Amino acid sequence: MEIIRQDHYRVSQRVMLRCGTRFRAVGGPTFHLADGTAVSLSAKGPFVFRAHCRRGEVEWIEALDREQCFVPLHIAGPRSPVCREVQARPYRITSTIRPKKQGR
C-alpha cells in the first residue's frame, strides 16, 4: 500500500494546518502499570506541522515537538499495540497558535 504525503491538513472547516503552523494536540498512547496507574507516553507540544500522511485507513501527522525533535502523531485508523500494557490512543488537534504581533 502506498503512503500519500501532503503538506497541508484540514482540521475543520475553518482551520487548515500548513507547513510551519504551530498547534496543540492532546491524547496519545498510555502505558498501564501492574498496579493500575496509567503513565502518559504522549509527545509534548506545542508542535510545528511538517506533513500529513495517509496509508489506507491509517493517518498521522509528521511534526516537530517543543524540543525540535521529529514526532509522528497518529490521528486516525486502526493501530496495532506494541505490547499488552500500551493503549494506543489517537491524538486530537485542539488549537493552532498564532504568531505574536510585533511591538511598536
C-alpha positions as CSV (number, residue, x, y, z in Angstrom):
1,M,0.0,0.0,0.0
2,E,1.3,3.4,-0.9
3,I,1.8,6.3,1.5
4,I,0.2,9.6,0.4
5,R,2.0,12.6,1.9
6,Q,0.6,16.1,1.8
7,D,2.0,19.5,3.0
8,H,-1.4,20.5,4.5
9,Y,-4.2,19.1,6.7
10,R,-7.7,20.4,7.2
11,V,-8.6,20.1,10.9
12,S,-12.1,21.7,10.5
13,Q,-14.0,23.9,8.1
14,R,-12.1,27.0,9.3
15,V,-8.7,25.6,10.4
16,M,-6.0,24.4,8.0
17,L,-2.5,23.3,9.0
18,R,0.2,24.1,6.6
19,C,4.0,23.5,6.8
20,G,5.3,25.6,9.7
21,T,2.0,26.1,11.5
22,R,2.2,25.8,15.3
23,F,-0.5,23.8,17.0
24,R,-1.5,22.0,20.2
25,A,-2.7,18.4,20.5
26,V,-4.0,16.1,23.3
27,G,-4.2,12.3,23.6
28,G,-1.6,9.9,22.6
29,P,-0.6,6.5,23.9
30,T,-0.6,5.5,27.6
31,F,1.3,2.7,29.5
32,H,-0.6,0.9,32.2
33,L,1.4,-0.3,35.2
34,A,0.7,-3.5,37.1
35,D,-0.9,-1.6,39.9
36,G,-3.4,0.0,37.5
37,T,-1.9,3.5,37.2
38,A,-1.6,5.0,33.7
39,V,1.6,6.7,32.5
40,S,1.4,9.1,29.5
41,L,3.7,8.3,26.6
42,S,2.5,11.2,24.5
43,A,4.8,13.8,22.9
44,K,4.8,17.2,24.5
45,G,3.7,20.3,22.4
46,P,3.4,22.8,21.1
47,F,4.1,21.2,17.8
48,V,5.2,22.5,14.4
49,F,3.4,20.9,11.4
50,R,5.5,19.3,8.7
51,A,3.2,16.9,6.8
52,H,0.1,14.8,6.8
53,C,0.5,11.2,5.8
54,R,-2.1,8.5,4.9
55,R,-1.7,4.8,4.3
56,G,-5.0,3.1,3.7
57,E,-7.2,3.9,6.8
58,V,-4.2,5.0,9.0
59,E,-3.4,8.7,9.2
60,W,-0.6,10.5,11.0
61,I,0.9,13.9,11.2
62,E,4.7,14.5,11.0
63,A,5.6,17.3,13.3
64,L,8.4,18.8,15.5
65,D,7.8,18.9,19.3
66,R,8.9,21.6,21.7
67,E,12.5,20.4,21.7
68,Q,12.5,20.3,17.8
69,C,12.5,16.5,17.7
70,F,10.6,14.7,15.0
71,V,7.3,13.1,16.2
72,P,4.7,11.1,14.3
73,L,1.2,11.9,15.8
74,H,-1.3,9.1,15.0
75,I,-4.6,10.7,14.4
76,A,-6.9,8.1,12.7
77,G,-7.3,4.5,11.8
78,P,-6.5,1.2,13.4
79,R,-3.2,0.7,15.1
80,S,-1.7,-2.5,16.5
81,P,-0.4,-2.2,20.1
82,V,3.3,-2.6,20.8
83,C,2.6,-4.7,23.9
84,R,-0.4,-5.5,26.1
85,E,0.3,-2.7,28.6
86,V,0.3,0.1,25.9
87,Q,-3.0,1.6,25.0
88,A,-2.7,3.2,21.5
89,R,-4.9,6.2,21.6
90,P,-5.0,8.8,18.7
91,Y,-4.0,12.4,19.1
92,R,-6.6,15.1,18.7
93,I,-5.7,18.6,17.5
94,T,-7.1,21.2,19.8
95,S,-5.9,24.6,18.5
96,T,-3.4,26.5,16.4
97,I,-1.0,29.0,17.8
98,R,-0.9,32.4,16.1
99,P,2.4,34.2,15.8
100,K,2.9,37.1,18.2
101,K,2.5,40.6,16.8
102,Q,5.5,42.8,16.5
103,G,5.6,45.7,19.1
104,R,5.6,49.3,18.1
